[in-house]
Amino acid sequence: MARYEAEKKWYSAEELHRLWNAEKKTKPDLAWWQENSKCVYQEAFRNLERALHDFLKSKTGQRKGRQLGFPRSKKKGRCRDSCRFSTGVMRCSGSTVTLPRLGTIRTHESTEALAGKIAEGKARILSATVSRTAQRWFVSFAVEVEREIPDHHRRPQTAVGIDLGVSALITAVDHRGRVIRFPGPKPLKAALRRLCRASRAHSRKKTGSANRRKSARRLARIHARIANCRLDALHKATTWLAARYETVVVEDLNLAGMVRNRRLARSLADQSLGSIRHQLGSKTVARWPAAGGRAVLPQLQDVLWLRDSESQGWPSAPSAARAAAWSSTET
């Protein structure tokens, strides 16, 4: 902070790493640094540099979205406990993974698919991230994969428009007028009674006791299952749409304003509508980069004639004027 006030400049990740290397060898109370991988400190400095950069861009208005505050220190148990390894021995084989300093660890799920591609020379591990969710440890690999990119979508000139809702997660109409609905699991509504009982039991436990730690793990597992159910439904729906349609038109909603309505907040959060547009955008571009796969974001009601259909029922086919308007919008 003193350097920023004097020079208006923060320390970079490389500078922080050099300062840490000079400091750790001179103080005996820092002898624990040898027990961890060097990536722990390197990635922490890189994360700090990235957070400070985003903070300054948000403060000066160069970054979109809500304004970010000054970066805060991570605290074990009160944040997403994670660590990223970018160098060292990182490999997987069968039902085991090998990580720097941690050695060979047995995994619950098989890693044969990734190990086979690495053995064939079609994939290369770039980094590994170890994280903890609901007292379960996960490892995810960032992999560079060799794959063939098709020059066109397998169903060219196909389009679908998506209407997001509360009663149904996704209501879509394709270029032929066919209606497709994804109801959505609504996991919070299904687990609300069990969640309330677990929360009530947790609040009655003595702070710092073993029983409170057990109840916290039980409560975290319920929350994790709810989140996993949402994520599974979203991935299945968005993957299905991205694989079958070249152009996807997504309804643009002001979700930040809608969740302020106390009568809609729980239902909107239970459907997790905010991540649908991001998933569709990444999957259409990643699946068909050479074919121009894309997710378009206009007002859906003005493009796919859904405004009239809400009051008059779903049409079997668009009119000539609307079809011409859609063709011009698509191009």
ZIMO-V775253 format. One record per pair of residues at least 24 apart in sequence whose C-alpha atoms are under 8 Angstrom apart, sorted by the first residue. I is the first residue (numbers start at 1). J is the second residue. Records with the same first field share a line. If there is no record, write none. Layout:
I=J / J
This chain:
10=52
11=49
12=45 / 49
13=42 / 45 / 46 / 48 / 49
14=45
16=45
17=41 / 42 / 45
36=101
37=100 / 101
39=84 / 85 / 86 / 87
40=83 / 84 / 85
43=83 / 84 / 85
80=131 / 132 / 133
81=131 / 132 / 133
82=129 / 130 / 131 / 132
83=129 / 130 / 131
84=127 / 128 / 129 / 130
85=127 / 128 / 129
86=126 / 127 / 128
87=127
90=125 / 127 / 128
91=115 / 125
99=128
122=146 / 147
133=220 / 224
134=217 / 220 / 221 / 224
135=217 / 220 / 221
149=288 / 289 / 290
150=288 / 290 / 291
151=288 / 290 / 291
152=288 / 290 / 291 / 292
153=246 / 288 / 291 / 293
154=244
155=244 / 245 / 246
156=245 / 246
157=246 / 247
158=244 / 245 / 246 / 247
159=245 / 246 / 247 / 248 / 249
160=245 / 247 / 248 / 249
161=248 / 249 / 250 / 251 / 300 / 304
162=248 / 249 / 250 / 251 / 300
163=250 / 251 / 300
164=251 / 273
166=267 / 268 / 271
169=271 / 273
173=304
176=317
177=315 / 316 / 317 / 318
178=316
179=314
182=237
184=230 / 233 / 271
185=229 / 230 / 233 / 271
186=230 / 270 / 271
187=226 / 227 / 229 / 230 / 270
188=226 / 270
189=270
191=222 / 226
195=219 / 222 / 223
230=270 / 271 / 272
234=276
235=279
238=276 / 279 / 280 / 283
239=280 / 283
242=280 / 283 / 284 / 287
243=284 / 287
246=284 / 293 / 294
247=293 / 294 / 295 / 296
248=280 / 294 / 295 / 296
249=295 / 296 / 297 / 298 / 300
250=277 / 295 / 296 / 297 / 298 / 299 / 300
251=297 / 298 / 299 / 300 / 301
252=297 / 298 / 299 / 300
303=329
